[in-house]
Amino acid sequence: MRRVNPLYLLAAALAVATIVFAFATVGAAPTSSARTGSVFDDGPGGAAALRRYLGAMGARTTTLEGDRFAPDASTASVLFILGATEAMTPADAQNVKKFVSAGGTAVVATDVGIFERPLLDAFDVRINGFASPGTHPLFGPVFADPPARSLSVDRVGSLSLGPKALALATDGRTTIAAAVREGRGTFYVVASLGPFLAAGLGQADNARVALALAHDAVSSGGGVAFDEYHHGFHPSTDVLVLLQSTWPGRALVFASLAGFLYLVLSGRRLGPPVPLEVRPARSSLEFIRGFAGLVRRSGHGEIARRRLRRDLRGGLARALGLDPAMPFDRVLATLGAADRERAAEARSVDDALGRRLREDQLLRTVGQIERLVGTR
C-alpha cells in the first residue's frame, strides 16, 4: 500500500480549517461590547438600536459610506456623527459645515474628540477636559418636542465654547452639550457617546434627546444619515486590508502559506538551481604522485617498498603461470631456467627493496619492475 505524503495531509487540514472558518464567519452580524458608535453594531456599544428607533418614529435612515465623505442636505436633513474611529480631515469638516449652512442638522457625539478635532475647531468648540458622569438637566427650546428634561452620561467631556455656541446641558460646573447656529442649520455637539448607544439609549431621557435632535427629519419624514465613513466603511488603499477583509485576499494568503510550508517541509530550496561543478577526472599518475607524497611526508618509505616488492613477486609468478603465493626463490629458479639475466635482475631488485632507498632509486626500481613483469 502506497504511503500518503504528510504534506498532502497538512494541505487538506488547512483547507478544511479555512472552509470551517468561512462558514463560521460569513453572515455573522458584527457585535461588540466596545463603544463603536456604528449602526452596523448590534451590541451594547453600537448605534443599531438608535437607527431602528428613529426609523420606527417615521424617519428614513441611511448611512454615509463609500469613496468620499460628502453629506448632502437635499437627501438627508439630519446627520449623526457618533464616535468616529478614523480622523476627520479639514475637508471633511468643511463638508459638514456646508451641509449645516444649507439647512441641515449635524449631531456629533464623542467622549474625547480626538478624531473629530478638525470638525469641532470648524465650529469653534473644543473638549478641554472631563466632566462629572451622571444624570444632568437639559435646557433650551430644542428639547421641548418631545419634552426631555435630563441627560444620562457615563463618560463625558468638558466643552469650551466659542461666542456663537449655546450651552444645552451642564454638570453644574462645565458644559457637556451645546449648539452652534450656522447658516440655515444647526450643529449640535454632545461630549458623551453613551446616550446614543444601545446600552444608554433607555436611560433617563436619552431616547427623547436623540428624537428631539432629529425632530426635523422625523416630523417631515425626511432622511437621517449616519456617518459610517469614519468607521472605516470606505475603500482602502492598504493592501493588507484587502488581504484581511476580502475572501480573494484570504485565499491568496492561504495559497501562499500552503506553498511556503510545502517548500519548507519538502526540503526544496528557494531560488534558482545551483549548477553542478564539473571537475576533470584524475589520472593514475596523479594518484601515484599523491600516494608518494603521503609516504614521503609520513617518513615510512617501507610502505612503498613493501608494496613494490609484492607487485614484483606476484607479477613474475603470474607471468610464469605460477601461484603468486609460491616462495620467491622457486619463482626465480623457474625464471632462471629460461632467462638467467632476467632472474638475476629480479633478485637484485628484490634485494634492493629490502633496504632503504633514495627517492630517485625508488623511481628507477619502479621502472625495472614494470619492465620485468611486462616481459615474457
N, C-alpha and C positions, 0 to 999 in steps of 0.2 A: 504494500500500500504506500502510495506516494505521500511524503510528509508535507503538510501545509506550511508555507513560508510564514514565519511570525509577523513579517511586515504586512502581509495581507490581512491578518487578524487585527493588527493595530489600526490599519486604514479603515477596516469595517467598523471597528469600535468607535472611531472618531466620527464616521459618517452617521452612525446610529445616534450618537450623542448630539450631533448637530440637528438632526431631524427632531429628536425629542425636545431640544431647547426651542426649536422653531414653533412646534405645536404648543409648547407651554407659554410662549410669549406673544404669539400672534393673537390679536383680538382682545388682549387684556387691557382694561382701562387703566390709565396712569393714575394711581392713587398714591398719596404720600402724606405722612404726618408732618412734614416740613411746611413752612409758610411760603407756598409758591405764589399764591395770588392768581393762578391761572384758572380760566374757566374750563380747561380740559382736565383739571384735577378734581376728582370726586371725594377726595379725602377731607379731613377737618381743616387742613391748611390751604385748600383750594377755594375757588370762587364759582364752582359749578352750581352750587345752591343759589347764589345770588342771581345768576343768569336765569335759572328756572323760575325764581321768584318774580323777577321783573317781567319775564315772558308771560307768567300766569296773570300778572296785573295788566296786561294788554300791550306791552311794549314789544317791538320787533327787535330781536337781538342778533348781532353779528360779531365777527371778530376781524381785527386788522392783522393781517399776516401776508407774507409773500415777498416780492422783490424789494419793495420800498415802503417806508412808513409815511403815509400821506392821508390823514383823516380829512374827510370831505363833509362839510356841513349840509350839503344838498342830499346826502344819503343817510346821514345819522346826525341827530340833533344833540346827543349826549355821548361823551367819550369817557370811559373809565380806564385809568392807568393805575393798576394795582400791583404794587411791589415789583417793579421792573428788576429783572435779573441780569440785564445787559445794559451797558452805559448808553444813555441818550446823548446824541450829538447836538451841537448847536443848530444844525439844520433841522433835526427832529423837533427841537424846541420852537424854532420859528414856524414849522408846520402846524404845531399845536396852537401857537399864538394867532396864526392866520385863521385857523378853524374857529377859535373863540371870537375873533373880531368879526367873522362872518355871521355870528349869531349862535354859535354852538356853545354847549356847556361841557367843560372838561373837569373831571374829578380825579385828583391824584391822591392816592393813599400810600404812605410809606412810613416805615419805622425810623430809618436813619437818613434817608435822602441822598445816599452816595451816588447811585446810578441816575437819579433824577436831578442832580445838581444843576446842569445847564437849563433845564426846564424851570426849576424854581427861581434861578437867577433871572430868567427872562421876565418873570412877573414880580421881581423884587421881593422874594420870600426866601427865607433860609431856616434850616434847622440847626440850632446852635447849642443843643444840649438835650437833657432828658427832663420829662415832666413826671408827675405822680400818676401811677395807674389807678384805676377805679372807675366809678360812675360819676360823671361830671355834667353840670347843667348846660343846656343849649339856649341860645337866644338869637333872635333875628327872624324876619318875616319868611325866610325860606323854609323854616320848619313849621309853618302854620298849616300847610295842607300837604300831606296828612300831619296832624299835630305830633311833634316829637319834642320831648322835654329833657331827655338825658341821653348821654352817650357813654357806653361802657368800653373801656380800653384796658388791655393787659400790658402792652408795651407802648410807650408814647414818647414822642419827642417834643422839644420846646421850640416854638416858632418865633422867628424875628421878622416883623412885618414892615413893609415899606409904607409910604404915605398913602398909597391908593388902596391898601388892603384893609379889610374889615374883619375883626375877630368874631367868631361864631361860637366858640367854646373855650373855656379855660379850666385849669385845675385849681384855681384860686390864686395862683402866683404867676402863671405864664400861659400864653395862648397855645391851644392844641389843635384848633381848626380855624380856618379863615377863608375869606372870599375876596377875589380881585375882579373888579369890573374892567373889561377890555372890549372896546368897540360895542357891538350889539350883543355880546355874550358875557359869560361869567366863568372865571377859573376858580375852582374850589380845591383846597388842599387840607387833608386830614393827616396829622402827624402820627397815625397809627394804622396799620394794615388790618388789625384784628376785627374791627366792626364789620368788615366786608367779607370775611372768611366764613366758611360753614360753621366753624366752632364758635364764632362770636356773633353771628347774624341774629340769633334768637335772644340775645341778652339785652336787657333794658329796652331802649327804643331804637336799637341799631338798624333793624329792618326798615322802620319808618324813616330813619335818616337817609338810608340808601334810596328809598322810594321818593322822598322829598327832593333829593338831588337830581333824580331822573324824572321829575314831575313833568317837564315839557314834553318828553318823549312819550310818557305813559298817557298823559291827557289827550294828546293828539294822535296817538297810535304811530308815533314816529319810531325811528331806529335808535337803538342803544348799541354802541360799538365798544368792544373790549380789546384793549391793546395786548395782543399776543406776539406782536413783532418783537417786543423787548423781553419776551420769554423764550426767545430762540426759534420761533416759528417763521423762518425765512431761509432762503438758500444760503449755503455757506461755501466759502472758497477753500476751506480747510479740508485737505484730502483725508485726514484722519476721521473727520466727522462722517464723510461719505463711506468710509470703510466700516465704521462702527454702527451707523444708523440705517444702512440700506442692505437688503439681502444680497444683491450682486457683490457689494463690497465685502460682506461677511463670507460669501462663497470664495472670493478671491483670497481672503486671509486663510480660509480653511485649506484651499488647494496649495497655497504657498507653504503652510505649516506641514501638510502631509508630505509634500515634495522634499522639504528640508529634512524631516525625520527619516524619510527613505534614504536620502543620501548619507545621513549620519550613521544610521543603523546598518546599512548595507556596506559600509566601508568605502563607498565611492568618494574619491577626492573631487573637490571643486576646481574648476579652471580647465585650461587646455591640457591635452595629454603631454607628458614629458617624453621626448624622443629617446629611443634606446641608444646607448653609447656603444658604437661598433668598434671593437678592438681587433687588430690583426692577430691571427693565431701565432703562437710561439713555435719556433723551430726547435729541433732536437739539440742543435748547438747551444741555444740559449739555456735549455735545461742543464746541459752538461756544464756550461760555464757557471750557472747558478749553483750547481752542486759542488763544483770545485771551489767556488768562493766560500761556501759554507764550511767545507772541510778545512780550507786554509785558515779561516778565521777561528775555527774551533781548536786548531793545533793538533788534531788527531789524524795525521796522514795515513795511519794504518788502516783506517776505514776504507779509503780509496784503494790502497794496495791489496787489501783482503778481497775487495770486490773484483779487481782486475785479475788477481790470481785465480779466483773462482771462474771467471769468464774464460781464462786461458785453459785451465784444465778441462772444464766442461766442453768448451768449443772443440778442442783437439779430440776428446773422446767421441763426441758426436760425429766429427768429420771422419773418424776411422771406423764408425759403426759400433763403438763400444759403449758400455754403461758409463754415464758421467760419474757415478759413484765409485768406479774402479780406482784402485791406488794409482797415483800418478807415475810411479816407476814402471808399472806394467804397461801404461799407455805409452811412455817414452820408449820402452822396449819394442812394442809393436810398431811405433812410428820409425824407430831406428832401423828396423829390418827393411824398410822401404826407402828411407831418406835419412842418412846419418847426420848430415849437416842441419837439417830442419830439426831433428831431435836434439842436437847439441844446442842450437839456438833457443829452443823451447826450454831446455833445462837451465840455460843461462838467464833467461828472462824470469823463470820461476824463482831462481835463487836471488835475483836482484829484488824481486818484490818481497822477499823475506826480510829485507833490511830497509833502513830509512833512505829515501831518495829525495834529491832536489826536485823542484817543480819541472825544470826542463828535462831532467832524466825521466820523470814520471810520464811526461808527454811523449817522449820518444818510445817509452815502453808501450804506451797505448797503440802507437803506430805499428810496433813489432807484433803485438798481439793480433791486431786486425789482419796483418799480412800472414801470420802463421795459421790463424784459424780459417782464413778465407782461401788458403791454398790447399789444393787437394793433391 
